[in-house]
């Protein structure tokens, strides 16, 4: 399992060996320096501890003698309390002094100091008790004896301190010499370690990068189109050797591939000439097809025909027929407009009126159409053909199959910066599920319906969203309906200042 997780081979093996060598050298240097420093510190620490201990012992003896003398002189309870405090502390220290047999001079002196402290504690205690019992000659004798013992203790302590000082001086000189020697040794080791590390770094870097640089130069020649490269002969026994072998094979394959591409280019050149001839033939056929389509029914010819028919009916006195044909002509002419051209609300309303006139002429009193328009909004810029498809949808899906008379009402007003174009009918209505399908993204495309204009609801919604840069359908389109009572479709047009076209009406 470990073999597959972290295989130590090739370049990775070289790098691991290098870093292990460097780490071992630095680690050995650090451990050597740490060990020597610890030895020196331990020796100095021992000397300092001895000095501190003897000084504390001497201070305690002096303090106790002062408190005894103060009590014997003043018989103060505070002095007595301080005496017992220092007495207990000195008693603990005396008991901790080793009393074992030994031939070491320091230990012998310290053991004598311990016995003398024991006698001192006895004599001071007897002096205090005699003072409390008001036996003058006894406490004076004991106090005098305690002074003598304390002086001997101080003498022994001073002698021991002197001996320790001499010994410490000798050890300090030895330590200083050792530290100087160790400093030179550490400096030499550090210099050797740094030199060795630098040498290893350069050696490993050179061995690793030399073949890579050679491959890089060869790759640069290939990028310039020069494939005449000498064999590498790289045998490092790692991934670079594999890379060099693969690189040589790649160069051979590229040269072979280039030769094949040249052959294919010659063949494709011949095929291009043939394709150009075929393309010319297809262009001629397409022109012929377009001319055939144009020769069928020319929309402008049909529009002019309707105009001519309307004028003829007027000349013959058929006013109703003339007006009917004129509305058809206007409706047809509006359909000839490009859907990406902007128009005014007035154009859109006129277009819807033309459509409703034709319906009323066909169906008579079966359909009623009313307008409620704010005239201040007539010159507002809108997309082309957005109201008539909604009116047509209201008629086809709402009231065409009603037995009663149908009503369609077109309302245009403005509120809170939104122009609301409402088309309301009293038709059969739409159920909630179908409304959700219509207003869902892409859903309205399934309900295009058969419109004379060829423009369905989804087309109106998409063009409104594009025209007003709206992400959600609800920002521009809304349906309210109740089955059996009718439907109201609302187009919501953002009202922006300066969005009106010029006052002149676009000629439709």
C-alpha positions as CSV (number, residue, x, y, z in Angstrom):
1,X,0.0,0.0,0.0
2,X,2.8,2.4,0.9
3,X,4.5,1.7,-2.4
4,X,1.6,3.1,-4.3
5,X,0.9,6.0,-2.0
6,X,4.5,7.4,-1.8
7,X,7.0,5.7,-4.1
8,X,10.6,6.9,-3.3
9,X,12.1,6.7,-6.8
10,X,13.9,8.9,-9.4
11,X,14.1,12.6,-8.7
12,X,12.0,12.2,-5.5
13,X,14.6,9.8,-4.1
14,X,17.5,12.2,-4.9
15,X,15.7,15.1,-3.2
16,X,14.9,13.0,-0.1
17,X,18.5,11.8,0.2
18,X,19.7,15.4,-0.1
19,X,17.4,16.8,2.5
20,X,18.1,13.9,4.9
21,X,21.9,14.6,4.6
22,X,21.4,18.3,5.2
23,X,19.0,17.6,8.1
24,X,21.4,15.2,9.8
25,X,24.3,17.6,9.5
26,X,22.4,20.5,11.0
27,X,20.8,18.2,13.6
28,X,24.2,16.9,14.8
29,X,25.6,20.4,15.0
30,X,22.7,21.6,17.0
31,X,22.8,18.6,19.4
32,X,26.5,19.0,20.0
33,X,26.1,22.7,20.8
34,X,23.1,22.1,23.0
35,X,24.9,19.3,25.0
36,X,28.0,21.4,25.7
37,X,25.9,24.5,26.7
38,X,23.9,22.3,29.0
39,X,27.0,20.9,30.7
40,X,28.3,24.4,31.3
41,X,24.9,25.6,32.7
42,X,24.6,22.7,35.0
43,X,28.0,23.4,36.5
44,X,27.3,27.1,37.0
45,X,23.9,26.2,38.4
46,X,25.4,23.9,41.0
47,X,27.9,26.6,42.2
48,X,25.2,29.3,42.4
49,X,22.8,27.0,44.4
50,X,25.5,26.3,47.0
51,X,26.3,30.0,47.3
52,X,22.6,30.9,47.8
53,X,22.0,28.1,50.3
54,X,25.0,29.1,52.5
55,X,24.0,32.8,52.4
56,X,20.5,32.0,53.4
57,X,21.7,29.8,56.2
58,X,24.0,32.5,57.5
59,X,21.2,35.1,57.2
60,X,18.8,32.9,59.2
61,X,21.4,32.5,62.0
62,X,21.9,36.2,62.2
63,X,18.2,37.0,62.1
64,X,17.5,34.4,64.9
65,X,20.2,35.9,67.1
66,X,18.8,39.4,66.6
67,X,15.3,38.3,67.5
68,X,16.5,36.4,70.6
69,X,18.5,39.4,71.8
70,X,15.5,41.7,71.1
71,X,13.2,39.4,73.2
72,X,15.7,39.1,76.0
73,X,16.0,42.9,76.1
74,X,12.4,44.0,75.7
75,X,10.5,40.8,76.3
76,X,8.3,41.8,73.3
77,X,5.6,39.3,72.2
78,X,6.3,40.3,68.5
79,X,10.0,39.5,68.9
80,X,9.1,36.2,70.5
81,X,6.7,35.4,67.6
82,X,9.4,36.3,65.0
83,X,11.9,34.2,66.9
84,X,9.8,31.1,66.7
85,X,9.2,31.7,63.1
86,X,12.9,31.9,62.2
87,X,13.5,29.1,64.7
88,X,11.2,26.7,62.8
89,X,12.7,27.6,59.5
90,X,16.3,27.1,60.7
91,X,15.3,23.8,62.4
92,X,13.9,22.5,59.0
93,X,17.1,23.5,57.2
94,X,19.3,21.9,59.9
95,X,17.4,18.6,59.7
96,X,17.9,18.6,55.9
97,X,21.7,18.8,56.2
98,X,23.1,15.3,55.5
99,X,24.7,13.6,58.5
100,X,26.1,10.6,56.7
101,X,29.7,9.6,57.1
102,X,31.9,11.0,54.3
103,X,35.5,12.0,53.6
104,X,34.6,15.0,51.5
105,X,35.8,18.2,53.2
106,X,32.7,20.2,52.1
107,X,30.3,17.6,53.4
108,X,32.2,17.4,56.7
109,X,32.1,21.2,57.3
110,X,28.4,21.3,56.4
111,X,27.7,18.4,58.8
112,X,29.5,20.3,61.6
113,X,27.5,23.4,60.8
114,X,24.3,21.2,61.1
115,X,25.3,20.0,64.6
116,X,26.2,23.5,65.7
117,X,22.8,24.8,64.5
118,X,21.2,22.0,66.6
119,X,23.1,23.2,69.7
120,X,22.3,26.9,68.8
121,X,18.6,26.1,68.7
122,X,18.8,24.4,72.1
123,X,20.7,27.2,73.7
124,X,18.5,30.0,72.4
125,X,15.4,28.0,73.4
126,X,16.8,27.6,76.9
127,X,17.6,31.3,77.1
128,X,14.0,32.2,76.0
129,X,12.5,29.8,78.6
130,X,14.7,31.2,81.3
131,X,13.7,34.7,80.4
132,X,10.1,33.8,80.5
133,X,10.7,32.1,84.0
134,X,12.6,35.3,85.1
135,X,15.8,33.3,85.9
136,X,18.3,36.0,85.0
137,X,21.6,34.1,85.5
138,X,20.4,31.2,83.3
139,X,19.2,33.1,80.3
140,X,22.3,35.2,80.3
141,X,24.5,32.0,80.4
142,X,22.5,30.3,77.6
143,X,22.4,33.5,75.5
144,X,26.2,33.9,75.9
145,X,26.7,30.3,74.8
146,X,24.4,30.8,71.8
147,X,26.5,33.8,70.7
148,X,29.6,31.7,70.9
149,X,28.0,28.9,68.8
150,X,26.6,31.4,66.3
151,X,30.1,32.9,65.8
152,X,31.5,29.4,65.2
153,X,28.7,28.7,62.7
154,X,29.4,32.0,60.9
155,X,33.1,31.1,60.8
156,X,32.4,27.7,59.4
157,X,30.0,29.1,56.8
158,X,32.6,31.7,55.8
159,X,35.3,29.1,55.5
160,X,33.0,26.9,53.4
161,X,32.1,29.9,51.3
162,X,35.7,30.7,50.9
163,X,36.4,27.1,49.9
164,X,33.5,27.2,47.5
165,X,34.7,30.5,46.0
166,X,38.1,29.0,45.4
167,X,36.6,25.9,43.9
168,X,34.1,28.0,41.9
169,X,36.9,30.2,40.6
170,X,38.9,27.1,39.5
171,X,35.8,25.6,37.9
172,X,34.9,28.9,36.3
173,X,38.3,29.2,34.8
174,X,38.0,25.7,33.5
175,X,34.6,26.4,32.2
176,X,35.8,29.5,30.5
177,X,38.6,27.6,28.8
178,X,36.1,24.9,27.8
179,X,33.6,27.4,26.5
180,X,36.4,29.1,24.4
181,X,37.4,25.7,23.0
182,X,33.8,24.7,22.4
183,X,33.1,28.0,20.7
184,X,36.0,27.3,18.2
185,X,34.7,23.8,17.7
186,X,31.1,25.0,17.1
187,X,32.4,27.7,14.7
188,X,34.4,25.1,12.7
189,X,31.4,22.7,12.7
190,X,29.0,25.5,11.5
191,X,31.4,26.6,8.8
192,X,31.9,23.0,7.6
193,X,28.1,22.3,7.7
194,X,27.3,25.5,5.7
195,X,30.1,24.7,3.2
196,X,28.9,21.1,2.8
197,X,25.3,22.2,2.5
198,X,26.2,24.8,-0.2
199,X,28.3,22.2,-2.0
200,X,25.5,19.6,-1.9
201,X,22.9,22.2,-3.0
202,X,25.0,23.2,-6.0
203,X,25.8,19.6,-6.9
204,X,22.1,18.4,-6.7
205,X,20.9,21.5,-8.5
206,X,23.4,21.1,-11.3
207,X,22.6,17.4,-11.7
208,X,18.9,18.0,-11.7
209,X,18.8,21.1,-13.9
210,X,21.5,20.3,-16.5
211,X,19.3,17.8,-18.5
212,X,16.2,19.9,-18.0
213,X,18.0,23.0,-19.5
214,X,19.1,20.9,-22.4
215,X,15.5,19.8,-23.0
216,X,14.3,23.4,-22.7
217,X,16.7,24.6,-25.4
218,X,15.6,21.8,-27.7
219,X,12.0,22.6,-27.0
220,X,12.7,26.3,-27.9
221,X,14.3,25.2,-31.2
222,X,11.2,23.1,-32.0
223,X,8.9,26.0,-31.2
224,X,10.8,28.0,-33.9
225,X,10.3,25.2,-36.4
226,X,13.8,23.6,-36.2
227,X,13.3,19.8,-35.9
228,X,17.0,18.9,-36.6
229,X,17.9,18.1,-33.0
230,X,20.8,15.9,-32.0
231,X,20.1,12.9,-29.7
232,X,20.2,13.8,-26.0
233,X,22.0,10.8,-24.5
234,X,20.6,11.6,-21.1
235,X,21.0,8.6,-18.7
236,X,20.2,9.9,-15.2
237,X,18.1,6.9,-14.2
238,X,15.1,9.0,-13.2
239,X,12.1,10.7,-14.7
240,X,14.3,13.1,-16.7
241,X,15.7,10.2,-18.6
242,X,12.2,9.0,-19.4
243,X,11.2,12.5,-20.4
244,X,14.2,12.9,-22.7
245,X,13.3,9.5,-24.4
246,X,9.7,10.5,-24.8
247,X,10.8,14.0,-26.1
248,X,12.9,12.4,-28.9
249,X,10.0,10.1,-29.9
250,X,7.7,13.1,-29.9
251,X,10.1,15.0,-32.3
252,X,10.2,12.1,-34.7
253,X,6.4,11.8,-34.6
254,X,6.0,15.5,-35.2
255,X,8.3,15.4,-38.2
256,X,6.3,12.4,-39.6
257,X,3.0,14.2,-38.9
258,X,4.3,17.4,-40.6
259,X,5.2,15.4,-43.7
260,X,1.7,13.9,-43.7
261,X,0.1,17.3,-43.2
262,X,2.0,18.6,-46.3
263,X,0.7,15.7,-48.3
264,X,-2.8,16.4,-47.0
265,X,-2.5,20.1,-47.8
266,X,-1.7,19.4,-51.4
267,X,-4.8,17.1,-51.6
268,X,-7.0,19.7,-49.8
269,X,-5.8,22.4,-52.1
270,X,-7.1,20.4,-55.0
271,X,-10.3,19.7,-53.1
272,X,-10.7,23.5,-52.4
273,X,-10.7,24.3,-56.1
274,X,-13.4,21.7,-56.6
275,X,-15.4,23.0,-53.6
276,X,-15.2,26.6,-55.0
277,X,-16.7,25.4,-58.2
278,X,-19.5,23.6,-56.2
279,X,-20.0,26.7,-54.1
280,X,-20.6,28.9,-57.2
281,X,-23.1,26.4,-58.5
282,X,-24.9,26.4,-55.1
283,X,-25.0,30.2,-55.1
284,X,-26.6,30.2,-58.6
285,X,-29.2,27.7,-57.4
286,X,-30.0,29.7,-54.3
287,X,-30.4,32.9,-56.4
288,X,-32.8,31.0,-58.6
289,X,-34.8,29.7,-55.5
290,X,-35.0,33.3,-54.1
291,X,-36.3,34.7,-57.4
292,X,-38.8,31.8,-57.5
293,X,-40.1,32.7,-54.0
294,X,-40.2,36.4,-54.8
295,X,-42.2,35.7,-57.9
296,X,-45.0,34.1,-55.9
297,X,-46.9,36.9,-54.0
298,X,-45.1,40.2,-53.4
299,X,-46.4,41.7,-50.0
300,X,-46.1,45.2,-51.3
301,X,-47.9,44.3,-54.4
302,X,-50.7,42.9,-52.3
303,X,-50.8,46.0,-50.1
304,X,-51.1,48.2,-53.2
305,X,-53.8,46.0,-54.5
306,X,-55.8,46.5,-51.4
307,X,-55.4,50.2,-51.7
308,X,-56.5,50.1,-55.3
309,X,-59.6,48.0,-54.3
310,X,-60.5,50.5,-51.6
311,X,-60.2,53.5,-53.9
312,X,-62.3,51.6,-56.5
313,X,-65.0,50.9,-53.9
314,X,-65.0,54.6,-52.9
315,X,-65.4,55.7,-56.5
316,X,-68.4,53.3,-56.9
317,X,-70.0,54.7,-53.7
318,X,-69.4,51.5,-51.5
319,X,-68.2,53.4,-48.5
320,X,-68.4,50.5,-46.0
321,X,-66.6,48.3,-48.4
322,X,-64.0,51.0,-49.0
323,X,-63.4,51.5,-45.2
324,X,-63.2,47.7,-44.7
325,X,-60.6,47.3,-47.4
326,X,-58.7,50.3,-46.1
327,X,-58.5,48.8,-42.6
328,X,-57.3,45.5,-44.1
329,X,-54.6,47.4,-46.0
330,X,-53.5,49.3,-42.9
331,X,-53.4,46.1,-40.9
332,X,-51.4,44.4,-43.7
333,X,-49.1,47.3,-43.9
334,X,-48.4,47.3,-40.2
335,X,-47.5,43.6,-40.4
336,X,-44.9,44.5,-43.0
337,X,-42.9,46.4,-40.3
338,X,-39.8,44.9,-38.8
339,X,-40.5,43.6,-35.3
340,X,-37.2,45.2,-34.0
341,X,-38.4,48.7,-34.9
342,X,-39.8,50.9,-32.1
343,X,-43.2,52.5,-32.5
344,X,-45.5,54.6,-30.3
345,X,-48.5,53.5,-28.2
346,X,-50.6,55.5,-30.7
347,X,-49.4,53.3,-33.5
348,X,-50.1,50.2,-31.5
349,X,-53.6,51.3,-30.5
350,X,-54.5,52.3,-34.1
351,X,-53.3,48.9,-35.3
352,X,-55.5,47.2,-32.7
353,X,-58.4,49.4,-33.7
354,X,-57.9,48.3,-37.4
355,X,-58.0,44.7,-36.3
356,X,-61.1,45.1,-34.2
357,X,-62.9,47.0,-37.0
358,X,-62.3,44.0,-39.3
359,X,-63.7,41.7,-36.5
360,X,-66.7,43.8,-35.9
361,X,-67.4,44.0,-39.6
362,X,-67.2,40.2,-39.8
363,X,-69.1,39.3,-36.6
364,X,-71.3,42.4,-36.1
365,X,-72.9,42.9,-32.7
366,X,-71.4,39.7,-31.3
367,X,-68.3,41.6,-30.2
368,X,-67.9,45.0,-28.6
369,X,-64.6,46.9,-28.3
370,X,-64.0,49.9,-26.0
371,X,-61.0,52.1,-25.4
372,X,-59.9,54.0,-22.3
373,X,-56.5,55.6,-23.1
374,X,-54.6,58.4,-21.3
375,X,-53.7,60.6,-24.3
376,X,-50.6,61.9,-22.6
377,X,-49.1,58.5,-23.1
378,X,-49.7,58.1,-26.8
379,X,-46.2,59.1,-27.9
380,X,-44.4,56.7,-25.6
381,X,-41.9,54.4,-27.3
382,X,-42.7,50.7,-27.3
383,X,-41.8,47.5,-29.2
384,X,-43.8,46.9,-32.4
385,X,-46.9,44.5,-32.4
386,X,-47.4,43.9,-28.7
387,X,-51.0,44.9,-28.1
388,X,-52.8,43.5,-31.2
389,X,-51.7,39.9,-30.5
390,X,-53.1,40.1,-27.0
391,X,-56.4,41.5,-28.4
392,X,-56.5,38.8,-31.0
393,X,-55.8,36.2,-28.3
394,X,-58.7,37.6,-26.2
395,X,-61.0,37.1,-29.1
396,X,-59.9,33.7,-30.3
397,X,-59.5,32.0,-26.9
398,X,-61.9,34.1,-24.9
399,X,-65.1,35.2,-26.7
400,X,-65.1,33.6,-30.1
401,X,-67.0,30.5,-28.9
402,X,-69.3,32.4,-26.5
403,X,-73.1,32.2,-27.2
404,X,-73.5,35.7,-25.6
405,X,-72.0,39.0,-26.9
406,X,-68.4,39.4,-26.2
407,X,-66.6,42.5,-24.8
408,X,-63.0,43.5,-25.1
409,X,-61.7,46.6,-23.3
410,X,-58.3,48.2,-23.9
411,X,-57.1,50.5,-21.1
412,X,-53.9,52.5,-21.0
413,X,-52.9,54.4,-17.9
414,X,-49.8,55.2,-15.8
415,X,-49.2,54.6,-12.1
416,X,-46.0,54.7,-10.0
417,X,-43.7,55.0,-13.1
418,X,-45.3,52.0,-14.9
419,X,-47.6,52.3,-18.0
420,X,-50.2,49.6,-17.7
421,X,-51.7,48.3,-20.9
422,X,-54.7,46.2,-19.9
423,X,-56.7,44.0,-22.4
424,X,-59.8,42.7,-20.6
425,X,-62.5,40.3,-21.9
426,X,-65.6,38.7,-20.5
427,X,-64.8,35.3,-22.1
428,X,-64.5,31.8,-20.9
429,X,-61.4,32.5,-18.7
430,X,-58.3,30.5,-18.1
431,X,-57.6,28.0,-15.3
432,X,-54.7,28.6,-12.8
433,X,-52.6,25.7,-14.2
434,X,-52.6,27.1,-17.7
435,X,-51.8,30.6,-16.4
436,X,-48.7,29.2,-14.6
437,X,-47.7,27.4,-17.8
438,X,-48.0,30.6,-19.9
439,X,-46.0,32.8,-17.5
440,X,-43.3,30.2,-16.7
441,X,-40.0,30.6,-18.6
442,X,-40.4,28.9,-21.9
443,X,-43.9,27.7,-21.0
444,X,-45.8,30.3,-23.1
445,X,-44.1,28.9,-26.2
446,X,-46.4,25.8,-26.0
447,X,-49.5,28.1,-26.2
448,X,-48.7,30.1,-29.2
449,X,-52.2,29.8,-30.8
450,X,-53.1,30.4,-34.4
451,X,-52.9,34.2,-34.9
452,X,-53.4,36.0,-38.1
453,X,-50.3,38.1,-37.4
454,X,-48.2,35.0,-36.7
455,X,-47.1,36.5,-33.3
456,X,-48.0,34.6,-30.2
457,X,-48.0,35.6,-26.5
458,X,-44.5,34.2,-25.9
459,X,-43.1,36.3,-28.7
460,X,-44.6,39.5,-27.1
461,X,-43.2,38.6,-23.7
462,X,-39.7,37.9,-25.0
463,X,-39.6,41.1,-27.0
464,X,-40.8,43.1,-24.0
465,X,-38.2,41.6,-21.8
466,X,-35.5,42.3,-24.3
467,X,-36.7,45.9,-25.0
468,X,-36.9,46.8,-21.3
469,X,-34.0,44.6,-20.2
470,X,-36.1,42.7,-17.7
471,X,-35.0,39.4,-16.2
472,X,-38.4,38.2,-14.9
473,X,-41.6,37.8,-16.8
474,X,-43.6,39.3,-14.0
475,X,-41.9,42.6,-14.5
476,X,-43.5,43.1,-17.9
477,X,-46.4,40.7,-18.1
478,X,-49.3,39.7,-15.9
479,X,-52.5,37.5,-16.3
480,X,-55.6,37.6,-14.1
481,X,-58.4,35.2,-14.9
482,X,-61.4,33.4,-13.5
483,X,-63.0,30.6,-15.4
484,X,-66.4,31.6,-16.7
485,X,-66.0,35.3,-16.0
486,X,-63.1,36.4,-18.3
487,X,-59.5,37.3,-18.4
488,X,-57.3,40.4,-18.0
489,X,-53.9,40.6,-19.5
490,X,-51.6,43.5,-18.4
491,X,-48.5,44.7,-20.2
492,X,-46.3,46.7,-17.8
493,X,-44.1,49.2,-19.6
494,X,-41.5,51.2,-17.6
495,X,-42.2,54.9,-17.9
496,X,-38.9,56.7,-18.4
497,X,-38.6,60.4,-19.1
498,X,-37.4,61.0,-22.6
499,X,-38.8,57.6,-23.7
500,X,-41.4,59.3,-26.0
501,X,-40.7,59.4,-29.7
502,X,-41.1,62.6,-31.7
503,X,-44.6,64.1,-31.7
504,X,-45.2,63.1,-35.3
505,X,-47.0,59.8,-35.7
506,X,-45.1,57.0,-37.4
507,X,-46.7,56.3,-40.7
508,X,-47.9,52.7,-40.7
